[in-house]
Amino acid sequence: MNINMRTEGVAAAGDDLQTLADEAKQKVHSLFALSDVAAQANPGWLSSASLANCRRVWEQRMQETVTTTADLATALSVSATEAATTDAEGATRLTTVLDTFGT
């Protein structure tokens, strides 16, 4: 099987994805700020505890998704680096063989 990876593009995609994940980590908590305000403004209501719990669960789920995205970004970058390193090593070995045989 022949696989051709454009390592620069894959690395750039990993970097872009990491940037987006980092930005998302900063924004997730603020998405639920109004839920916190509503829950705290109505402490005697049964729905306040449910709203606070719902906010907590959704924030946790979103943080998990962002973390998974960041992990995938890292994996893309690592894959690109490993592929580029392997290609460079292969080229060096081939050059050595060609030089050895004088071609």
C-alpha positions as CSV (number, residue, x, y, z in Angstrom):
1,M,0.0,0.0,0.0
2,N,1.3,3.4,-0.9
3,I,0.4,6.3,1.5
4,N,1.3,9.9,0.7
5,M,0.9,12.3,3.6
6,R,1.5,16.0,3.2
7,T,3.0,16.3,6.6
8,E,3.0,20.1,6.6
9,G,-0.7,20.2,6.1
10,V,-1.4,17.6,8.7
11,A,0.8,19.4,11.2
12,A,-1.0,22.7,10.4
13,A,-4.4,21.0,10.9
14,G,-3.2,19.7,14.2
15,D,-2.0,23.1,15.3
16,D,-5.3,24.8,14.2
17,L,-7.3,22.2,16.0
18,Q,-5.2,22.6,19.1
19,T,-5.8,26.4,19.0
20,L,-9.5,25.9,18.6
21,A,-9.6,23.4,21.5
22,D,-7.6,25.9,23.7
23,E,-10.1,28.7,22.9
24,A,-13.0,26.4,23.6
25,K,-11.6,25.4,27.0
26,Q,-11.7,29.1,27.9
27,K,-15.2,29.6,26.7
28,V,-17.1,26.6,27.9
29,H,-17.6,27.8,31.5
30,S,-19.0,31.2,30.3
31,L,-21.6,29.4,28.2
32,F,-23.4,28.4,31.4
33,A,-23.0,31.7,33.4
34,L,-26.7,32.6,33.0
35,S,-27.7,29.1,34.3
36,D,-25.6,29.9,37.5
37,V,-27.3,33.3,37.9
38,A,-30.8,31.8,37.5
39,A,-30.0,28.9,39.9
40,Q,-28.6,31.2,42.5
41,A,-31.3,33.8,42.2
42,N,-34.0,31.3,43.1
43,P,-32.5,29.2,45.9
44,G,-35.8,28.0,47.3
45,W,-37.1,26.5,44.1
46,L,-36.6,22.8,43.4
47,S,-35.7,23.7,39.8
48,S,-32.6,25.6,41.0
49,A,-30.8,22.5,42.1
50,S,-31.8,20.7,38.9
51,L,-30.6,23.7,36.8
52,A,-27.3,23.8,38.6
53,N,-26.9,20.0,38.2
54,C,-27.8,20.2,34.5
55,R,-25.3,23.0,34.0
56,R,-22.6,21.0,35.8
57,V,-23.2,17.9,33.7
58,W,-23.3,19.8,30.4
59,E,-20.2,21.7,31.2
60,Q,-18.4,18.4,32.1
61,R,-19.5,16.8,28.8
62,M,-18.4,19.8,26.8
63,Q,-15.0,19.9,28.6
64,E,-14.6,16.1,27.8
65,T,-15.3,16.8,24.2
66,V,-12.8,19.7,24.1
67,T,-10.2,17.5,25.8
68,T,-10.8,14.7,23.3
69,T,-10.4,17.3,20.5
70,A,-7.1,18.5,22.0
71,D,-5.9,14.9,22.2
72,L,-6.7,14.3,18.6
73,A,-4.9,17.6,17.7
74,T,-1.8,16.3,19.4
75,A,-2.1,12.9,17.7
76,L,-2.3,14.7,14.3
77,S,0.9,16.7,15.1
78,V,2.7,13.6,16.3
79,S,1.7,11.6,13.2
80,A,2.9,14.4,11.0
81,T,6.2,14.6,12.8
82,E,6.7,10.8,12.8
83,A,5.9,10.6,9.1
84,A,8.3,13.5,8.2
85,T,11.0,11.9,10.3
86,T,10.5,8.5,8.7
87,D,10.5,10.1,5.2
88,A,13.7,12.0,5.9
89,E,15.4,8.8,7.3
90,G,14.3,6.9,4.2
91,A,15.7,9.6,1.9
92,T,19.0,9.7,3.8
93,R,19.4,5.9,3.6
94,L,18.6,5.9,-0.1
95,T,21.1,8.7,-0.7
96,T,23.7,6.7,1.2
97,V,23.0,3.6,-0.9
98,L,23.2,5.5,-4.1
99,D,26.4,7.2,-3.0
100,T,27.9,3.9,-2.1
101,F,27.2,2.4,-5.5
102,G,28.3,5.6,-7.2
103,T,25.2,6.5,-9.1
